[in-house]
Amino acid sequence: MTDRKLSLTDPDSGKTLELPVVAGTEGDPTMDITRLNRELGYFTYDPGYGTTANCKSDITFIDGTEGILRYRGYPIEQLAEKSSFVEVAYLLLYGELPTESELSGFDRDITYHTMVHEQVNTFIRGFHYDAHPMAILSGVIASMAGFYQHNLDVNDPEHRDLAAKRLIAKMPTVAAAAYRHYMGWPSAYPRNSLNYAERFLHMMFSVPAEAYEVNPVAAKALDLLFILHADHEQNASTSTVRLVGSTGANPYACVAAGIAALWGPAHGGANEAVLRMLNQIGDVSRVAEYMEKAKDKDDPFRLMGFGHRVYKNFDPRATIIRKACHEVLADLGQSDPLLYLAMELERIALEDDYFVERKLYPNVDFYSGIIYKALGIPTSMFTPMFAIGRTVGWVSQWLEQSASPHRIGRPRQIYTGKGERDYIAIDHRA
Ligand code: CMC
């Protein structure tokens, strides 16, 4: 709370309400409207919650105008360059960078929770052979409440911590198993000797018939992508996790709901949509045609991987991924025509008045798919890759909310339906 107040006067009643201004450590000041309805009888209308803060949080800071993203105060650029995903996970969960012994203890905890109950594999086998891995992921993660029902007390900090670690540890195991189900391959079990990203690649690609060596370039690239996706404050899936969590629901249900929200093409599903779009465009000569489609309000086509609710300058994650994309392709000795198509699309869009005026820049999803593709990850697995990284953010935000007093999330509405009317007997209806 600050000393500042904003006054709001209702011209009809003449009543004035002093609205306290709440300031965080950084970011725009916020008007506290919690007394508005009680005192003046009004609700606020903010579709898409574009100007509404639903919580106070110590975890992630974004300045969309300046293109700033920080986890617990640390700039994303520094974490991307110097840290590892497991260290970032510790930072997001507990607020500080770990000491060596804290990191090794945390890494050991995560490593030893990566296996899933064998019945989970049976459950996965029950899905249709070509089920989308996001459908499997959300279903299987929700089912985990049934496997850990003796550690589900959301008011017990130890239970909460255990659930957070289990979710971070098991998400890659389930995601890889979903892919193997599609491929018809037998289960692959996590290898404790490997690190988080290596272990995932091993579970994805190893087959019983031959030895599988994890490519260190691929593992490093994946670790970087997990860091960049780890948290993004109150985005749609994280807000979903918080909303479900506000009811006291168990963490597996909350994260399963987050996965479902992430799947949408306006959110995490965009990485898959970008690759489909690039394939559909196919050639630089057709970019202009697709730019026109994207600008046409009667055409549902949007330039996928472009635009962001918060970033109105550039997405700092996209800058890092763009650079990594070139490096990874060079290190793997690959050249992908889609990368050149993407660069050309970006160049043309950034010069186009429509995109310039609306401040539409490439977002995190624009280039990530090209790296995933270079690592041999199929398109349908792109959004599960996002989910693996974002699990850390979901559980960190859920832990933060669960550890402090909070109210059930319950937005209001402007009712625009019929007024009261009498029931009409069926034989009197027109
Ligand atoms: N292509 C064409 N026009 C666009 C696009 C786009 N990708 N994005 C926004 N616009 C236009 C939009 O039509 C509107 O124009 P007008 O003012 O003339 O009506 C204006 O830009 C503002 O857009 P908005 O829809 O009000 O913006 P929003 O904040 O509600 O939506 C968004 C943000 C990310 C959902 C949207 O930009 C979009 O659909 N982008 C494509 C999907 C995508 O890449 N999503 C990934 C987001 S980043 C990672 C993540 O969250 O998972």
Residues whose N, C-alpha, C, O or C-beta is under 5 A from the ligand:
A	BS01	CMC	P265 A266 H267 G268 A270 A294 R302 L303 M304 G305 F306 G307 H308 R309 R358 N363 V364 D365
